[in-house]
Amino acid sequence: MFEEPEWVEAAPAVVGLHPATTQTRPATAPPVKGRKRRHLLATLRTLEAASLSQKSPSPPGSDSEEEEVGRKNKYLQRTSLANTSKEVGEKRKRKCQKQVSSVSDSEDKEVERKCLRQISLGGISTEEEKGKRKCQKYSHSHPTQPLDSVGQTVHNSRTSIATTDPSKPSPESTSSNSLHTLSRKQWRNRQKNKRRHKNKFRPLQTPEQVPSKASTEETETLPAPASDDLQARAGALRARMTQRLDGARFRYLNEQLYSGPSSAAQHLFQEDPEAFLLYHRGFQKQVKKWPLHPVDRIAKDLRQKPASLVVADFGCGDCRLASSVRNPVHCFDLASLDPRVTVCDMAQVPLEDESVDVAVFCLSLMGTNIRDFLEEANRVLKPGGLLKVAEVSSRFEDIRTFLGAVTKLGFKVIYKDLTNSHFFLFDFEKTGPPRVGPKAQLSGLKLQPCLYKRR
């Protein structure tokens, strides 16, 4: 045989170590080649086999120690979850028993059904059924674990998590979660039972309190205020519409009076007596906006004169001048708003010649025949009689030409007031009959029509 080298004798000292961690060749050993090297490798292999045979054999397919510890921990967790789920179930049953004991005998069955339904709905849901199905599949693939324990652990774990969730500490949260699984009919029945239970413990009312409550309910349910409100709105709308219509008709009538002769205006008001009333109402609304009514100014001047003077009011309207002075007043207009009014055309009044001391035209020089009105005033006035004219200031284009045309009809200007912003006031004295013939043209008597714009 062959002689073994000196460094081979140290090999038994490393028996039992892993071959990857053993160092069979010292740093100072010479390199071995050929047959000796193969022999040394064979001896090392035998030594390794002997060291492995000394260890305890483990059956094939078994798990390691770490897996066994993990299984034990899982088993402990499952048992703890099962215990907690049982405690939660017992608490719910106790709560339901308390509710059952608190209600009357007539509602025992309904409350018991309610409690059983809460338990059944809280215990089993669609998600838990899915979990049980998964557990059944798991049991088929792993027959070592029973199906009931897996389903119970899954259900108990979910219920324990739901009860121990800090975001939902109250039991009402569990009932709200169960409401999602209720049908509409079940939810209505539950609300009805709650109302019955609430009304059962409500204190009884005395007979004096019952009618008062009924009266308050009647007052609350009466739709009278709403109908009154609707009627008020309808009335206001109707009033606005009638006001607009009246304004439109007033503007139309005013335009007809200024654009035609007095005979046409008299015929218009004879056919429609309400038209004059409508026109007078609209005219009064316009005059109220003025700082001073011209009739009041004329009445003030007449009160300073003798009360024996006879006055003729052409276009009297509502006889305001006759009511303001003590003088005898003849009132003429196209329609009557007062018993003292004589309905006629102001170009032909029923008075004798030279029978009047004062003739008044207060905002009544309307139409296209103003010359006929002034000639009729000259006829009925006494010699030296007074003619008073008040007209809207915007109608005059040239005041001098107007005054010149009036003087040709037998008058002279004795007073004029142009200070007012809305109307001008003139006083004329009769000097005699007109100085021009009836066919002579007087351009100064053509005044602008007083047309009111739509507001």
C-alpha positions in Angstrom: 0.0 0.0 0.0 1.1 3.6 0.3 2.1 5.8 3.1 -0.3 8.5 4.2 1.1 12.0 4.6 1.3 13.7 7.9 -1.5 16.2 7.4 -4.1 13.4 6.7 -4.0 12.4 10.4 -5.8 15.7 11.4 -8.8 14.8 9.3 -10.8 12.9 12.1 -10.8 16.2 14.1 -13.3 17.8 11.7 -15.8 14.9 11.8 -19.4 16.2 12.3 -18.9 19.5 10.5 -20.6 20.5 7.3 -18.5 19.8 4.2 -18.8 23.4 3.1 -17.3 24.7 6.3 -14.5 22.0 6.8 -10.9 22.8 5.9 -9.1 19.6 5.0 -5.9 21.1 3.7 -3.7 23.3 5.8 -2.2 26.5 4.4 1.3 25.0 4.6 0.5 21.5 3.0 2.1 20.7 -0.3 -0.2 20.1 -3.3 -1.4 16.5 -3.8 -1.9 15.2 -7.3 -3.0 12.0 -9.0 -3.9 8.9 -7.2 -3.2 10.2 -3.7 -5.7 13.0 -4.2 -8.5 10.7 -5.3 -7.8 8.4 -2.3 -8.0 11.4 0.1 -11.3 12.5 -1.4 -12.8 9.1 -0.9 -11.8 9.0 2.7 -13.4 12.4 3.3 -16.6 11.3 1.7 -16.8 8.3 4.0 -16.2 10.5 7.0 -19.0 12.8 6.0 -21.4 9.9 5.5 -20.6 8.6 9.0 -21.2 12.1 10.5 -24.6 12.3 8.9 -25.6 8.8 10.0 -25.1 9.9 13.6 -27.9 12.5 13.4 -31.6 11.6 14.1 -33.4 10.7 10.9 -36.5 12.8 9.9 -39.4 11.4 7.9 -39.8 12.7 4.4 -42.6 15.2 3.8 -42.7 16.5 7.4 -42.7 20.3 8.2 -40.0 22.1 10.0 -40.1 23.4 13.5 -41.0 27.0 12.3 -44.1 25.7 10.4 -45.2 23.8 13.5 -44.9 27.0 15.7 -46.9 28.9 13.1 -49.6 26.3 13.1 -49.9 26.4 16.9 -50.2 30.2 16.8 -52.9 30.1 14.2 -54.8 27.5 16.2 -54.6 29.7 19.3 -55.9 32.7 17.3 -58.8 30.7 15.9 -59.8 29.6 19.4 -59.6 33.1 20.8 -61.8 34.4 17.9 -64.3 31.6 18.5 -64.4 32.6 22.2 -64.9 36.3 21.4 -67.7 35.5 18.9 -69.5 33.4 21.5 -69.3 36.3 23.9 -70.8 38.7 21.4 -73.6 36.3 20.6 -74.4 35.9 24.3 -74.5 39.7 24.7 -76.9 40.1 21.8 -79.2 37.4 23.3 -79.1 39.1 26.7 -80.0 42.4 25.1 -82.9 40.9 23.2 -84.1 39.2 26.3 -84.1 42.6 28.1 -86.1 44.1 25.3 -88.6 41.2 25.4 -89.0 41.6 29.2 -89.6 45.4 28.9 -92.5 45.3 26.4 -96.1 44.1 27.1 -97.5 40.7 26.4 -99.3 41.8 23.3 -96.0 42.7 21.6 -93.9 39.8 22.8 -94.1 37.9 19.6 -93.2 40.9 17.5 -90.1 41.8 19.6 -88.9 38.2 19.6 -89.2 38.1 15.9 -87.3 41.3 15.7 -84.5 40.1 17.9 -84.2 36.8 16.1 -84.1 38.7 12.8 -81.3 40.9 14.1 -79.4 37.9 15.2 -79.9 36.1 12.0 -79.1 39.2 9.9 -76.2 40.2 12.0 -74.8 36.6 12.0 -75.1 35.7 8.4 -74.7 37.9 5.4 -73.9 37.4 1.7 -70.2 38.0 2.3 -70.1 35.4 5.1 -71.8 32.8 2.8 -69.1 33.5 0.3 -66.5 32.9 3.1 -68.1 29.6 3.9 -68.0 28.5 0.3 -64.3 29.3 0.3 -63.9 27.3 3.5 -65.6 24.3 1.9 -63.2 24.5 -1.1 -60.3 24.7 1.4 -61.7 21.7 3.3 -61.8 19.6 0.1 -58.2 20.5 -0.7 -57.1 20.1 3.0 -59.1 17.3 4.6 -57.2 17.6 7.9 -59.2 20.7 9.1 -63.0 20.3 9.6 -65.4 22.5 7.6 -67.5 23.6 10.5 -64.6 24.9 12.5 -63.3 26.9 9.5 -66.7 28.5 8.8 -67.2 29.3 12.5 -63.8 30.9 12.8 -64.4 33.0 9.7 -67.8 34.1 11.0 -66.5 34.8 14.5 -63.5 36.7 13.3 -65.8 39.0 11.2 -68.2 39.6 14.0 -65.4 40.2 16.5 -63.8 42.7 14.1 -67.1 44.4 13.6 -67.7 44.7 17.4 -64.2 45.7 18.3 -63.9 48.3 15.5 -63.1 51.7 17.2 -64.8 53.7 14.5 -68.2 52.0 15.3 -68.4 51.6 19.0 -72.3 51.8 19.3 -74.6 48.8 18.7 -76.6 51.0 16.4 -73.8 50.7 13.8 -74.4 47.0 13.6 -78.1 47.5 13.1 -77.3 50.1 10.4 -75.1 47.6 8.6 -77.9 45.0 8.8 -80.3 47.5 7.3 -78.5 47.3 4.0 -79.5 43.7 3.7 -83.2 44.3 4.5 -85.9 44.6 1.9 -88.1 47.6 1.7 -91.0 45.8 3.3 -88.9 44.6 6.2 -87.5 48.1 6.8 -91.0 49.5 6.9 -92.1 46.9 9.4 -89.1 47.6 11.6 -89.9 51.4 11.6 -93.5 50.7 12.4 -92.5 48.5 15.4 -90.2 51.3 16.6 -93.0 53.8 16.5 -95.3 51.5 18.4 -92.8 50.9 21.1 -92.1 54.6 21.4 -95.8 55.5 21.6 -96.4 52.8 24.2 -94.2 54.5 26.8 -95.5 58.0 26.0 -97.4 59.7 28.9 -101.2 59.7 28.7 -102.8 63.1 27.7 -105.7 64.6 29.7 -108.9 65.3 27.8 -108.2 69.1 28.1 -105.0 68.7 26.2 -106.4 66.7 23.3 -108.7 69.3 21.7 -106.0 72.0 22.0 -103.6 69.8 20.1 -106.3 69.1 17.5 -106.9 72.8 17.1 -103.3 73.5 16.7 -103.0 70.8 14.0 -106.0 72.3 12.3 -104.5 75.7 12.3 -101.3 74.3 10.9 -103.0 72.4 8.2 -105.4 75.1 7.1 -104.5 76.3 3.6 -106.3 79.6 4.1 -103.2 81.8 4.4 -101.8 80.3 1.2 -105.1 81.0 -0.7 -105.2 84.5 0.7 -101.7 85.1 -0.5 -102.5 83.8 -3.9 -105.6 86.0 -4.0 -103.6 89.0 -3.0 -101.0 88.3 -5.6 -103.7 87.8 -8.2 -105.4 91.0 -7.1 -102.2 93.0 -7.3 -101.4 91.6 -10.8 -104.9 92.5 -11.9 -104.6 96.0 -10.6 -101.3 96.5 -12.4 -102.8 95.2 -15.6 -105.9 97.5 -15.3 -103.6 100.4 -14.5 -101.6 99.8 -17.6 -104.7 99.5 -19.7 -106.2 102.7 -18.3 -102.9 104.5 -19.0 -103.0 103.3 -22.6 -106.6 104.4 -23.0 -105.9 107.8 -21.4 -103.0 108.5 -23.8 -105.2 107.5 -26.8 -108.1 109.8 -25.6 -105.7 112.7 -25.0 -104.3 112.4 -28.5 -107.8 112.4 -30.0 -108.7 115.5 -28.0 -105.7 117.5 -29.2 -105.7 116.3 -32.8 -109.4 116.9 -33.7 -112.0 119.6 -33.3 -114.2 119.9 -30.2 -117.3 118.6 -32.0 -115.5 115.3 -32.7 -114.5 115.0 -29.0 -118.1 115.7 -27.9 -119.4 113.0 -30.2 -116.7 110.5 -28.8 -117.7 111.1 -25.2 -121.5 110.9 -26.0 -120.9 107.4 -27.5 -118.8 106.2 -24.6 -119.5 108.1 -21.3 -117.0 105.9 -19.4 -114.2 107.2 -21.6 -114.6 110.7 -20.2 -114.4 109.3 -16.6 -111.3 107.4 -17.6 -109.7 110.4 -19.2 -110.5 112.6 -16.2 -109.0 110.0 -13.8 -105.8 109.8 -15.8 -105.6 113.6 -16.0 -105.9 114.0 -12.3 -103.0 111.5 -11.8 -100.8 113.6 -14.0 -101.7 116.9 -12.3 -101.0 115.5 -8.8 -97.4 115.3 -9.8 -97.2 119.1 -10.3 -96.1 121.3 -7.4 -99.2 123.6 -7.8 -102.5 123.0 -9.5 -103.4 125.9 -11.7 -107.1 125.9 -10.6 -106.0 126.7 -7.1 -104.0 129.7 -8.3 -107.0 131.0 -10.3 -109.3 130.4 -7.3 -106.9 132.4 -5.1 -107.1 135.3 -7.5 -110.9 135.3 -7.7 -111.3 135.2 -3.9 -109.5 138.6 -3.9 -112.3 140.1 -6.2 -115.9 140.8 -5.4 -118.1 137.8 -4.9 -120.8 139.3 -7.2 -118.8 138.7 -10.3 -120.2 136.0 -12.6 -117.7 133.4 -13.7 -117.9 131.1 -16.8 -115.6 128.0 -16.5 -114.9 126.5 -19.9 -113.8 122.9 -19.4 -114.6 122.7 -15.7 -114.1 119.0 -15.2 -115.2 118.1 -11.7 -116.2 121.7 -10.8 -113.3 122.3 -8.5 -113.3 126.0 -9.2 -117.0 126.4 -8.4 -116.4 124.6 -5.1 -113.5 126.9 -4.2 -115.0 130.4 -4.7 -118.2 132.2 -3.5 -118.9 133.6 -7.0 -121.7 132.2 -9.2 -120.0 129.9 -11.7 -121.3 128.5 -15.0 -119.7 125.1 -15.6 -119.3 123.8 -19.2 -117.7 120.6 -20.4 -118.0 117.8 -23.0 -119.3 115.3 -20.4 -120.7 115.6 -16.9 -119.0 114.5 -13.7 -121.1 116.8 -11.5 -124.7 117.9 -11.5 -123.6 121.5 -11.9 -122.0 120.8 -15.3 -123.7 121.8 -18.5 -122.7 119.4 -21.3 -122.0 121.3 -24.5 -119.4 122.2 -27.1 -117.3 125.0 -25.7 -117.4 126.8 -29.0 -121.2 127.2 -28.5 -122.1 127.7 -24.9 -125.8 128.4 -23.9 -125.2 132.0 -22.5 -126.3 135.3 -23.6 -124.1 138.0 -25.1 -122.1 140.1 -22.5 -123.5 138.2 -19.6 -120.3 137.1 -17.8 -117.7 139.1 -15.9 -114.9 136.4 -15.9 -114.1 133.7 -18.4 -111.7 130.9 -17.4 -109.8 128.4 -19.6 -107.8 126.2 -17.2 -105.9 123.6 -19.3 -108.9 123.5 -21.7 -107.6 125.0 -24.9 -107.7 121.6 -26.6 -108.4 120.7 -30.1 -107.7 122.3 -33.4 -110.4 125.1 -33.1 -108.9 127.2 -30.3 -109.9 130.4 -32.1 -113.6 129.4 -31.8 -113.2 129.1 -28.0 -111.7 132.6 -27.6 -114.3 134.2 -29.9 -117.1 132.6 -27.8 -115.5 133.9 -24.7 -115.4 137.4 -26.2 -119.1 137.1 -27.1 -120.2 136.2 -23.5 -117.9 138.6 -21.7 -119.0 142.1 -20.7 -117.0 145.0 -22.0 -113.9 145.2 -19.8 -114.4 141.6 -18.7 -111.5 139.4 -17.5 -110.2 136.4 -19.5 -107.9 134.0 -17.5 -105.9 131.4 -19.4 -103.7 128.7 -17.8 -101.9 126.2 -20.1 -99.0 123.8 -20.1 -95.7 125.5 -20.7 -94.5 123.0 -23.3 -97.3 123.8 -25.7 -96.0 127.3 -26.5 -93.4 127.6 -29.2 -93.4 131.4 -29.3 -95.3 133.2 -26.5 -95.1 136.6 -28.3 -97.0 135.3 -31.4 -99.6 133.8 -29.2 -100.2 137.0 -27.3 -100.4 138.9 -30.6 -103.0 136.5 -32.0 -105.2 136.9 -28.8 -105.1 140.7 -29.0 -106.4 140.5 -32.6 -109.5 138.8 -31.2 -110.4 141.8 -29.0 -108.2 141.4 -25.9 -105.2 143.0 -24.4 -102.6 141.4 -22.0 -102.7 142.8 -18.5 -100.7 140.1 -16.6 -98.6 137.1 -17.3 -96.7 134.6 -15.1 -94.0 132.5 -16.7 -92.2 131.5 -13.5 -93.9 128.1 -13.0 -92.1 125.1 -14.5 -95.3 123.3 -15.6 -97.8 125.9 -16.7 -98.1 129.6 -17.7 -100.7 131.9 -16.5 -102.2 134.9 -18.5 -104.8 137.6 -17.8 -106.5 139.4 -20.7 -109.0 142.2 -20.6 -111.8 142.5 -23.3 -111.4 145.6 -25.4 -114.1 145.0 -27.9 -115.2 142.6 -30.7 -112.5 140.8 -32.8 -110.6 143.0 -35.2 -110.1 140.4 -37.8 -112.6 138.5 -40.0 -113.5 134.9 -39.5 -111.5 133.9 -42.6 -108.2 135.5 -41.4 -105.5 133.1 -40.3 -103.9 133.4 -36.9 -100.8 131.2 -36.8 -100.0 132.1 -33.2 -103.0 130.2 -31.9 -101.6 126.8 -33.1 -100.3 125.3 -29.9 -98.4 122.0 -29.6 -100.5 119.0 -28.4 -99.8 117.9 -24.8 -99.0 114.2 -25.3 -98.0 112.0 -22.4 -95.3 109.5 -22.9 -95.5 105.9 -21.7 -93.8 105.6 -18.3 
